[in-house]
Amino acid sequence: MPAPDSSAEKPPQIGVDADSGVYDVRAGAHHLSGNVRITRGSLEVLADEAHSFSSEGRIQRIELYGNPTTWNDVMEDGSDVSGSSDQIVYDFNANIITMIGNAHIRNIQGEFSGPRLTYDLDTQNLVGDGGVRLIIEPEAAGTGG
């Protein structure tokens, strides 16, 4: 049996804070409300309300609601990325994040917005539906000066 790879890092744990919460043991569901804050590594998500749904003891999906929900993170290159929307759905099985209602994502390259943005964490593809707007910063377009 090969020795465990000690160089492989464990994914950072997820921290969750809220003003109040309920856990339904039978359903494996959490309901959090009031100043919901979720952190994992450099990622921080803020919402008014959150629901998690589990199956066989594992979280399958988290739904976040807010006025708006917001998040920010630091990319591998050290640049900041942030976003906001009325609702965020994170599907753990598909590894897809869907931002619904007034969705905006901003980074050093510019801004992408629309009524619905879907980001596939595996392929790193971002898809907008329902009419999208893209604003490109001059430096990202190679026209900066």
C-alpha positions in Angstrom: 0.0 0.0 0.0 1.5 3.4 -1.0 2.2 5.9 1.8 -0.2 8.9 1.9 0.9 11.9 0.0 1.9 14.4 2.7 2.3 17.2 0.1 -1.4 17.0 -0.8 -3.3 19.7 1.1 -6.6 19.1 2.7 -9.3 21.5 1.4 -10.0 24.3 3.9 -13.0 23.7 6.2 -16.2 25.6 5.7 -17.1 28.1 8.5 -20.7 29.2 8.9 -22.0 32.0 11.2 -25.5 33.3 11.5 -27.8 35.1 14.0 -30.0 31.9 14.2 -30.2 28.4 12.8 -32.3 25.3 12.8 -31.1 21.8 11.9 -33.6 19.2 10.8 -31.8 15.9 11.7 -34.2 13.6 9.7 -34.0 15.7 6.5 -30.3 16.6 7.1 -31.2 20.2 6.3 -30.0 23.5 7.8 -31.9 26.8 7.8 -29.8 29.8 8.8 -31.1 33.4 9.0 -29.7 36.8 9.9 -26.2 37.9 8.9 -25.2 34.6 7.4 -21.5 34.5 6.7 -19.8 31.5 5.1 -16.0 31.2 4.7 -13.7 28.7 3.1 -10.1 29.7 2.7 -10.1 33.2 1.1 -13.7 32.9 0.0 -16.3 34.9 2.0 -20.1 34.8 1.2 -22.6 37.1 2.9 -26.4 36.5 2.8 -29.6 37.1 4.8 -30.7 33.5 4.7 -29.3 30.1 3.8 -30.7 26.6 3.3 -28.7 23.4 2.9 -30.0 20.1 1.6 -28.3 16.8 2.3 -28.5 13.2 1.2 -26.8 10.2 2.8 -25.1 12.5 5.3 -23.5 14.7 2.6 -24.5 18.3 1.7 -25.8 18.2 -1.9 -26.9 21.9 -2.4 -26.8 25.2 -0.6 -29.3 28.0 -1.4 -28.5 31.6 -0.3 -30.8 34.5 -0.4 -30.2 38.2 0.3 -30.8 41.8 -0.6 -28.3 41.0 -2.2 -26.1 38.0 -1.5 -22.4 39.0 -1.9 -19.2 37.1 -2.1 -15.5 37.9 -2.6 -12.4 35.7 -3.1 -8.8 35.9 -4.1 -7.8 34.1 -7.3 -4.6 32.0 -7.7 -2.9 35.0 -9.3 -3.6 37.2 -6.2 -6.3 39.3 -7.9 -9.6 39.9 -6.3 -13.0 38.7 -7.7 -16.4 39.6 -6.2 -20.0 39.1 -7.1 -23.6 39.8 -6.0 -27.1 38.5 -6.8 -30.5 38.0 -5.2 -29.9 34.3 -4.9 -27.0 31.9 -5.1 -27.4 28.1 -5.6 -24.3 25.9 -5.1 -24.8 22.4 -6.4 -22.0 20.3 -4.8 -22.6 17.3 -7.0 -22.3 19.2 -10.3 -19.7 21.7 -8.8 -21.7 24.5 -10.3 -22.6 27.9 -8.8 -25.7 29.7 -10.2 -26.4 33.3 -9.4 -30.0 34.3 -10.0 -31.5 37.8 -10.1 -29.3 40.9 -10.7 -26.2 38.9 -11.0 -22.8 40.7 -11.2 -19.2 39.4 -11.2 -16.3 41.8 -11.1 -12.6 41.1 -11.4 -9.5 42.9 -12.7 -10.5 42.1 -16.3 -13.9 43.8 -16.0 -17.5 43.0 -15.1 -20.0 40.4 -16.4 -23.7 40.8 -15.4 -27.1 39.5 -16.2 -30.3 38.0 -14.8 -28.7 34.6 -14.4 -25.0 33.6 -14.4 -23.8 30.0 -14.1 -20.2 29.2 -13.2 -18.9 25.6 -13.7 -16.0 25.3 -11.1 -14.5 22.3 -13.0 -14.4 23.8 -16.5 -14.2 27.4 -15.3 -16.8 28.4 -17.8 -19.2 31.2 -17.1 -22.6 31.3 -18.9 -25.1 34.1 -18.8 -28.8 33.8 -19.7 -31.6 36.3 -20.2 -29.4 39.1 -21.6 -25.9 39.7 -20.4 -23.6 42.7 -20.2 -19.8 42.6 -20.4 -17.6 45.5 -19.5 -13.9 45.1 -20.3 -11.2 47.1 -18.5 -8.8 48.8 -21.0 -5.8 46.9 -19.6 -7.5 43.5 -20.1 -8.3 44.5 -23.7 -4.7 45.4 -24.4 -5.6 49.1 -25.0 -4.4 50.5 -21.7 -1.9 53.1 -21.6 
